[in-house]
Amino acid sequence: MRSVAQLERSLRALDTDYIDVYQFHSGSDEVFGQDAAWEALGAQMQAGKVRHLGISLGSNANVHQTDRATAVEASVVQLVYSRLDPEPELEVLASCERHDLGVLAREALPEACCPASMPPAPDSQILPMPGLGVLRNGCSSASPMCTSP
């Protein structure tokens, strides 16, 4: 199963035995609906390699995935949310509350708020976070908040 192979590579790369939150990242509803992948990841939770499954929404209006989150044993949802993009308030946050899902807001400080001239953080400020990846001054190394356009 591809998702299990990806998990094993992540565990080796992070030099850890488990990952705190393993996310389905911005996938379509069709891919989300592949029960075999979720069953395989549930087995990895039972084995102690994953503590929590999560869903990173590709659309702030995707209540299909939040409404089905607990059925696939996901306990946390990541979405784009800020005062400049309050769309999740329309339906998604209510769905998260109904299903008792944790919410991780990404892009809470939109890139538009950061000066394009802001230099990247020096390498001395890269913080390894076992089980969570690498943070640079509090920003994920995969999507820093302040980048040049």
N, C-alpha and C positions, 0 to 999 in steps of 0.2 A: 504494500500500500504506500503510495507516494507521500501521504501526510506523515506516516510513521518514519519513513526514510528521512524526510526533512527534519522531523523532530530529533532524530538521532544525530544528524549533522549539527544541528543547533546545540545540542548537549555537549558534543565534542568541542565545538568552536568556543563555547562559553566555559569549558572545563568545569562542568557541574553535573550533578546527578538528577536535578529536577529544574523545571521552569515554573515560575510562579503563575504567569498568565500566558497561555498559548492561544493566539488569535487567528480566527478565520478573517483574512484581510480583504475587505472591499470586494467580495465575490458576488456574482450574480445569484439570483434566487434559484436558478437551475442548479448551479454548483452547490449552493447551500443545501439544497434538497437531497444531496447524495448521502443517504443514510449510512452506507458502508464506511465512509470516511469518518463520520461522527462516532460510529460504533468503535472503530479502531482507536480514535482519540480517547473515547471513554475508557477503553482497556488500558491506555497509557496512564490515565488518571488513577485507575485501580492499581496499577503497578507502581505508583508514586513518582512517575516521571513528569507529570503535569499536576499542578495544584488546582488550577482553575482554567476552564475554557472560556474564551471570549470571542466576541464578534466585533470587528471593526467595520462599521457601516460605510458603504460606498455612496449612499444617498441618505440625506437627513430626513427623508420621508419614508424610509423603508420599515414600515411597521410589520411587514410579513416576517422579517428575520427577528425582530424583537419579540413578536408574539409567539414565535416558535423556539425562542432561545432556551427555555427551560426543558423543552422536549429533547433537545440535543445536549443537555447538561451544561450549557453555557451559563455563566453567572455574572458576566460583566460585558458591557457594550461600550465601544469607543466610537465617538462621533465628533463631527465638526460642530463646535458650539461657541458662540461669543455673543456679545451684545450687538455686534454688527451682523450676525447670522443666527437669529433666534428661531429659525425654522423648526428645530426639534421640539420647541414648546407646543407646536400645533398638535402633534399626535405621538411622536416617538417617546418623549419623556414620560407621558402618561402610560404608555405601554410598558416602559421600563419599570415604572412604579407598580403597576398591576402585577408584574411578574417578579418583583423584588430583585431587580438586576442592578448591580453597581454600574455607575456611569463614569467613563473617562472622557473628559472634554479635550479634544485636540484642537490646536490652532485657536486657543482661547485669546491669545494676543495675535490677531491676524498680521500676516507679513506686511500689509499696508501700513501698519502702525510702526514698523521698524525702519529706520533710515537705511536706504540701499547702500550707503557708504560705510555702514558699520562693519569693521573688520571681523573676520572669524576669530573665535577664541584660540589662544595659543595652545599648542599640544600639551603644555604642562597643566592645563585645566581640564583634560579629558579624564573622566571618572569612570572606571569599570564598575559595573553594578551586576554582580553574579545573579543570574536568573532573569535579569531585566535588560541586558544589552549594555551599550555604552552611552553615557550621557555627557554632553559637552555644555558646561554652564547651565545645566538643567534642561537642555534641549536634546531630543533624541538625535543621534548621529545620522539616522536615516532621513530625518526631515527637520533640519534646524529652522527655527522661527525666523531668523533674520538672514536672508540671503540676497544676493544681488539679483535683479530681474533678468 
